[in-house]
Every structure is written in structure tokens, then in C-alpha cells.
Amino acid sequence: MNFSLLLAFSAYIILLLVIGGLASFSSRSNQDFHLGGRRINYWVTAISAHASDMSSWLFIAFPFSVYAFGWVQCWTPIGLVLGMAANWHFIAPRLRARSEELESETIPDFLSKSAQDKSGLIRFISCVFCIFFFLFYIASGLKGIGFLMNHLFGFPLIAGVLLSAFVIMIYITLGGFFAISVVGAFQGLFLLAMLLLVPFAMKSATSSSWGEIFSSASHYFSEDPRTTSFFTLDGIAVALSWGLGYFGLPHVLVKFMGIDSVKSVRKSKYVGLVWQILALGTSLSVGVIAKAYFGGELLAEDALFIRIVTEVFSPILAGFVFCAMLAATISTVDSQIMVSATSLAKDVLQLEGKKSVYATRLSILVITLLAAGIASFGSSSIDALVRYAWVGQGCSFGPLVIASLYFKPLEAKHAAIGMLLGGILSMLWPLSSLPFATYPMIPAFSFSIIYLFIASRKKHS
């Protein structure tokens, strides 16, 4: 066991717990715990919003997908950046203003009040989809940490998963939304700084120019039967599949609701997009350089990035980079657990005041343990878990969020049908032999938003 790495990890975990403990002193009210009192400044919102959707996918799954499947994966960051830019521009300002007007602290509550649903149907459907898909998303992050602990320290996968789950539960329970936002901003800056070192260290290890690395990678991509060229319709489908998902990610949308003012959204947008472009561009370059570095060798998803860092960095620097990998995962998982637990306490149990805080803390424990079970005993890859959750949430919530902010008021029953249509199609479409079976986001999102648009027009015709 590498004790210097273990010491670095232990110090980093203690630092997170300290930040979470200090943030707990800023949670002065129930709304502070659930939504930070709607007083999170623009740069904390920007970094934490973008860091909250990357997880171990940024370090493990995305570089591997580039390494394994070639230039077509360049469409992934294109779709993500364009999708998030549209989310900041069209959704964030209106959602911040409208959610405060309706006194909503969760996405299910916002959607329910927007449709004036007194039956509780929309709230219930929203919570079911939110928690169900989040379990898989949270599991992907915990699984990434489990892989990391296994490779570095020889811990069994389940031990790494449970250890990370325990740490995350502690500091979320202490400080709530405010702690998550502050820790997320810190981790976002730290992980970006460490990630930026990786491609330069790899280049130095190859002793080749950037042109030679690019040429070598292109050669190995052309020889690999798994890879696909950039200029293909599949690329556009990849971009749409990722980009559209942002409109329905509750853990990102809730960050918009917690920013201190609508005026801060514009500044937050630019800070966040710069962070995202740098992070995704660097992660993409790691996959490309790795193709030249390893000469097209067949590697497993969980082994690629860890092997790169182990080979090109000194043990001390490798420890920092692995802590950044841990940061990426925790900054995502904590937001998702908090949103799920808040939804369960406030939307399903419909508790208020101190009772809602206590119920949220208990829900954090239950949801984290369920996700840990999926991570420990499930066989799906990190990329497959992220994609499943991303598509499910994007199709369940995205169309109705857009409709609630831009369409004419919907009847509750039509809002519920639109949500069910998107969520269920996202799960069933891949099982069919219909077009876009590999990209269910496109048909499921389209059918849902078209239905909601027609329903909103019919009500007022």
C-alpha cells in the first residue's frame, strides 16, 4: 500500500469535513439548509453548478470513450457546452425569478405549482423519476471512487464505495446546500488545476511534439475497428443526446434557484462556461494523447486514467491528481444526494420546518446506502450508469421545465402526461429496434415537448 497516497487522501477528506463543518454555521434557517437562503454568489454558483455534473466520468469514462471510440466523441463536449450555454441563457434567469415567486425550493415543487396541481400527482411523479434516476447517477460516482481505492490501495470495491459514501453523508448532513455549494466551488477549482497538468505531463513523457502526438493518435484511431470518424451523423446525435439533458438535471437547475439574484446569472454563466470548456477540452485531449502514448493497446475503462497518472507523475503529484479525481466525484455525488433527499422530505413526505431538515438528513442516509448497493453489486460501467441517468432525467424534467417557463399555462394532467411520456420513453426506446435506439434522448425529449406544446395551445385556443 502506498502510504504517501493514503496520507494525501486522508488529508483531503479531513479538509472536506472541516469545510462542511464551517459551512454548517452559515445554515441559519431551514431554507439555508435546503437552498442556501438563495444567497449563493455568482462564482460559487458557476463552479459548483458545472462541477456538479462531471463526477468520475470526467476522469475515467470520457477519456476512455475518446480512447476507445475515436473522433466522434469530440461531439460530446460540443453538445455539453452548447447545452449548458443554452441552459444558462434561457432557463437560469427565469427559473431563479419564477421559483422565488412561487416559493419553491425543489424542482418537483416548482413544476407542481407552475401547473397549479392540487392533486399532488406531478409532485409524486417528479419525485419518483428524480430519486430513481439519481440512484444510478450517484452509483456511478461511488463506483468511480471504489475503482480508484481498489487500484491504489487494494481496497475491495465495496469498501471504497462505503468509505466514500460515509464521508459524503457526514458533511452534507452538517451544512446542507450551502456546504455543498462552497465545497463544490473549492473542488471544481482544484480538480481543474490538477486535470490541466495531465496532458502536459503525458506529452513530456512521450518526448514528442504536439503534431507528432496528433499524427500518431490519428494513425491508431484509423486502425482501430471500434473508432468512428468525426464527420458522421452519429456525432450530431451524440451532441444532442448530451446537450438536451442539461434542461432536466435537477442538481444543476437547483443551483440556478439558489443564486443570490437574477442579475448575477450573466456573470455566473461566463465563469461557468470557461471552466467547462477548459475541463472538457483537457479531458478530451487526455483520451487522444493516450491513444498515441499506449499505441492503441486495449485497456479497461477503470484502468486508463489511473495508469496514465501512475506512469507520468511522481508519487506526490500523482496523489494530488487522484485527490482531484476524488473531488470531481464528490462534487457531483453530494449535489445529487442533497437534491434527492430534499425532494423526498419536502415533496413526498411534505414536511416543513425542523421536521423537513431532520427528514432530509435521514433521507441522505437511505439514498446514499441504496446507491452504494447499486455501485457495489451492479455490473454496469460508469459511462453506462451516467448515460442512463442523464437521459432519464433530461427527458423526464427538461421538456416540462421549458414548458413551465415559456409555454402558455398547462393543465396539471397534461403536465403529468408530458413528464411520464418523456421519462418512460427514455427507458423503453433503447429496448426497441426503432430509429435512435442508441440515442433515446432525441425521440423521448422530442415527443414530450411536442405534446406539451400542443396541450398548452389547445387549452387557450
Beta strands, then each sheet from edge to edge (+ up, - down):
end
